[in-house]
């Protein structure tokens, strides 16, 4: 039989953890893990919504670039390019070219592309809204912003896509 001296017993008890210390550490780790998981779920929605906002911002920049290039459509010159959101279809938007007047014929618009948002997002609109870029300078007219909001989860989160008077596009 091995008999530990009193001195060895004191040394061995200094190097261990008590049950209470272990329970406190586990409780702290549980709280931190729960917090991180909660934030992660919300950040997935924010990231998906931001991705949709970037897609709209790209289309706005594309419309501005096409206006500055005075891009032709079907051999006809364009006066303006616009991005339009309709209240009847708040989950999609259109890239539209405006054909210039030639003689007595009026201006006409042609839809070049209809772009759908993902299932997580929709536009917050109360009426048909457009942002128009005139050729050849790309100057902006129409609305100053679009608001995109999440369709899933609570609370509702949103991003605003701003276009200032010189045509700079930003997402907030």
Helices and strands as residue ranges (DSSP letters): H 6-14, H 19-69, E 78-86, E 89-99, E 108-116, E 121-123, E 129-134, E 140-142, E 145-150, E 158-163, E 169-171
